[in-house]
Amino acid sequence: MCGIVGYIGHRDAFPIVIKGLQRLEYRGYDSAGIALFDGNSINLSKTKGKVEDLKKKSKEISVAGTLGIGHTRWATHGVPNDVNSHPHYSNSGDLVIIHNGIIENYESIKQALINRGYTFKSDTDTEVLINLIEEVQKTEGVKLGKAVQIALNQVVGAYAIAVFDKKKPDEIVVAKLGSPLAIGVGEDEFFIASDASPFIEFTNNAVYLEDEEMAIVRLGKEIKLRKIKNDAVAYPNILELQMNLEEIEKGGYDHFMLKEIYEQPRAIMDTYRGRLLADQGIIRMAGIDQNIEKFVNANRIIIVACGTSWHAGLVAEYIFEDLARIPVEVEYASEFRYRNPVITDKDVLIAISQSGETADTLAAIKLAKEKGAFVFGVCNVVGSSIARESDAGAYTHAGPEIGVASTKAFTTQITVLTLIALKLAKEKGEFSGSKFHEYLTELETIPAKVEKALKSNDLVETVAEVYKDSTNCLYLGRGYNFPVALEGALKLKEISYIHAEGYPAAEMKHGPIALIDEQMPVFVIATKKGHYEKVVSNIQEIKSRKGKIIAIVTEGDEQVKELADHVIEIPETLESLTPLLTTIPLQLLSYHIAVMRNCNVDQPRNLAKSVTVE
Ligand code: M6R
């Protein structure tokens, strides 16, 4: 869950690495560091805190060098402080490493190295790895690339690493297992990064390493990949990336999160563009079309995901069962992978992940594949590990999501999953032609309706002002909007640090109702379609206990207005599409509350965007 950046070429490496780290800061922001090499001496600077702190600190040292590596850290081993920050030197001072991942057997290796006279400055597993590489170099008399390979065959864990050797000024050695690593290929220069955002302004050509691959990135030479285990040569697939710089900058918004909330009309449209052909009455999705029998004949669909993606999976459970009549189970990937689940070759597993790198989701996929299930990935990041590991899949096309709190990832995941459910419903004959057509045309209206829902921003801001100092909040919804209640609560928790819980509205009377008093804000999703009368009864129960009611209602609603302290309207749509609209004011609400509480909206404490550790 750290970000790594490297550069080797003809330019000054410092600004490239620093800017690259800033773009990867969403991956972790406990500490940051950089090492620059000018062919003679290494300049290394690191600090607890953000890349901005590193930038200030680095001004005090000489920062020249056309080879550089940098790291932004989400701490696993060792508290976040200057010493534990990356890069790390080997004992000789010749080798320098950055690492994203965890070396699980580092303690036994460390002890063996201590017995051989090595000393350690930090508490990190990474310093152990670089000294193991040095020890291999010495004892085996091999060059850096070979030493890295031998050392990696001795470690257990996950890594994306970049290492250079003072004696080899024209090369950086990189390797990957379980953590992402891309190489940007320019003219006489190479870039290394956890994703393509640090180098997209320099080159569109990228090679994504597969697990258990390594490469010696050498100036003047083509990239050669090797399998770490058996040394077999692998041929790099150079991809041409579509990402552009504008997508990864704030574009006038104060925060990435706000920009991404406002991007949702466009993002949803991009998700169904070329797939939803309402005038022809078809949905075209290659990953489904080519595997339609697997889905139609599946005993059940298992959805695995984490966090917000898991909430999108819960929405999908309602859609798949309601429309396509296929049984669905939604699982936390972290639980699924460790509970010896019953999986057969008649199961289809859908893995949902914005980043496509979430370690638990990736492990769940591998387990399901071993047991013969067909695996379908729904990812946003193109070329990500989950996308590559899946048998087939569909990208959400949301564009880069940089704010740690997922927003457009959620709505575009729901859009893709709705398209799949509709397609399967049609294929299975669950729909009449006219009902299918009604869904397709309504889905096409969603971007405009999201746009309208965003117009509630000023009203939501005034509501945020009233409840910004609350210490607890409840979120209630039923049916399709129960997962939206969970998602609303997660958004508030993660960026404003207010305790919040989501519940199915009817569950309130089984316990949570005891919490309700005049201090308790309760956010209730009470749209006209979907158990409306029952939710109104729940609202009455809250009101009679003096709870504060903030209701998300269908425009024109009068009944809830009478009962609630605040109402926020969303446009009317089909029940199964309401999550795409009801979630908008809840995203805005958590955003404004976090801003009012002076929280770091885009980089909330203790979190990281891409969770590549268990
Ligand atoms: O990249 P993924 O979708 O697999 O990430 C899953 C969760 O880590 C993620 O949704 C997390 O819960 C977000 N911070 C939610 O806003």
Boltz pocket constraint, residues with backbone or C-beta under 6 A from the ligand:
constraints:
  - pocket:
      binder: B
      contacts: [[A, 306], [A, 307], [A, 308], [A, 309], [A, 310], [A, 352], [A, 353], [A, 354], [A, 355], [A, 356], [A, 357], [A, 358], [A, 361], [A, 404], [A, 405], [A, 406], [A, 407], [A, 494], [A, 607], [A, 608], [A, 609], [A, 610], [A, 611]]
      max_distance: 6.0
